[in-house]
Amino acid sequence: MLLFGNFSLNLFIAVMLVLFLGMALHEYAHCIVANWWGDPTPAEHGRLTLNPLVHIYWPGWIMFALIGFGILGSAPINPRRMRDPRWGSFWATLAGPLSNLLLALVSGILLRLFFDPMRAAALFGVPDAVGSLPDFLMLLLFVSVFYNALLFVFNLLPLFPIDGWHIALALLPGYWLSPTQ
């Protein structure tokens, strides 16, 4: 974000706020679903909270702020401690991206109900034009739709170490591909 393109403080603040909330909800979703499946690891690490400071991965955040890409948070889950390691791992992992999809949908509905989405898109293109609190809220909702949808899609890619990799492993058949191994 800082190293590429024109820097805009309005856009930087909006993106950081959205990612802070999106990351906290994403990691909390992993933890709460793992806990539901019987894994006490998130509770043992104090991760059954929406507090973003508990879930944040600082090196990844700094990397994101500098280059626009980084691992934002982490959730300690252990499939071996779940009642059904394969399906528990699948649902606990899928819960993170689904939380980002839900946040994108809620943000989109709020944007559509209270603001003009086309004006929000224009503000996203020229964030220095934000001159009032309603304009900033409109930009914030647009950024929330954009980045949470991006996080949803990106986290479903079956690439190690992101969520899609663990989802694919849980879906593949075979003894050696089970998350319990």
N, C-alpha and C positions, 0 to 999 in steps of 0.2 A: 504494500500500500504506500509506503513512504518512498520506495526506490523507483516506482514506475509511474509515469504520467504526471499530470498536474495534481498537486496535493491540495485537498480541500478539507479544512478543519470540520465543517459541517458533515461531510460525508464520512470522514474518519470517525467522528464521534458516533454517528448513526450506525456504522458498521460494527464498531466495537461494542456498543450497547446490544445490538441484535445478536451478535455472536456470543456475548456473555450470557444472555438469556437462553439462546438456542443451545449452547453447549451445556449449560446447567440442566436444562430440561432433558436433553439427549442422554447425558450421563446418569441422571436420576432415573430415567426410564429403564436403562440397562439394570441399574441396581435394584429397583423396586420389583421388577419382574423376576430377576434372579432370586431375590428374597422369597417371592411367592412360590418359586419352584423348589424352595428348601435350602438354598445356598446362604449360609449366614455370613459369608465373607464381606459383603458390603456393609452390614451392620457392625461387624467387628472392626472395620476401618472407618466407621463414622460417616459413611457415604449415603445413608438413607435420608438425605436432605436436599432441598432445592438451592441451598447456599452455593453460589458459583465458586466461591473461594475454596471450597472443599474439593471440587472436581477439577479445577484449573491445572493445566500443565504449563508452567511459566516459560520454559524454553520454546515450546511450540507457539505460545502467544507472541513472544518477542519476534520469532521467525515470521509469523503471520503479519505482524505490524510492519516488518521491514520489507518482506518480499511478496506478501499476499497469499502465503500457503504455509500451513503448519498443523501439527496435531494439537488441538485446543484443550482436550481434556482426557481423562481416563476413568475407567470404572473397573474396580477389582472384582471380577466374578470368577468362580471356579466350578465348571460343569461337573466335576467329579463329586461335588457335595450336593448336587441336585437330585431330586427323586428320580427323574428320567434325564440323564445327562445329555442325550442327543436333542430331544425336543425342548428341554429346559434351556439349553444353550441357544437353540434356534430362536425361541421366543424372546429370551433376554437380549439377544443381539439385535433382533429385528425391532425391538421396542424403541431403540435409539433413533434410527431413521424415521420410523413412524411418528415419533414425537415431533421431528422437524417438519414432516408433512402436515401434521395437525396445526402446528404453529404457523406455517405458511398459509393454510386455508383460513384460519381465524384472522390472520393479518389481512388477507385479501378481502374477506367479507367486511371487516371494519373499514378498510380503505374504500371499498365500493359504496358502503352505506353512508359514510360521513365526508368523503372527499371525492375529488375528480381524479380517477386513476391516470388519465392522460396528462394532467398537470403534474401529478406525482412522477410520472416517467420523465417529463421535461425537467423537473427539479433534479432527478437522478443524473441526467445528462449534464446539467449545469448547477451543481450543488451550491455554488457561491451565490446563486440567486435567492437562496433561502433568507427571508428577511423578517419572519415572524414565527411565533410559537406554532400556530396552525400549519404553516409551511414546513416547519421542522418535523412535526408529528406526521404529516403526510409523507415526507421523505423517509421517516423512520419506518412507517408501515410498508412502504414500497420496498425498502431495503430488506425488511423482514421477509416479505414474500420472496424476493429474489434469492437471498442467501439461504433461507431455510429450504426452499425448493432445491437449490444447488447442493446443500448438505444432504438432503434426502437422496438425490440421484447419485451423488459421489459416493456416499457410504454404502450403496448397494453394489458398487463395482466389486467383482470378485478378485481383488488384489490384496495381498498381504501387506500390512497388518490391519487394514480397515475392515469394517463390519461385514461387508459383502463376502469376504474370504471365509469368515466364520459361519456365515449363513450357508454358503455353498458347501462347506465341509459337513455341516449338519444334515444337509439334504442328500448328499451323495451316499450311495449304499456301500456297505463293506465294513468289515471289522477294523481295518487299519485307518479308515477315514473318520471313525467316530471321535468326537471331541474328548472322550474319556481316555484315549490313548496318549 
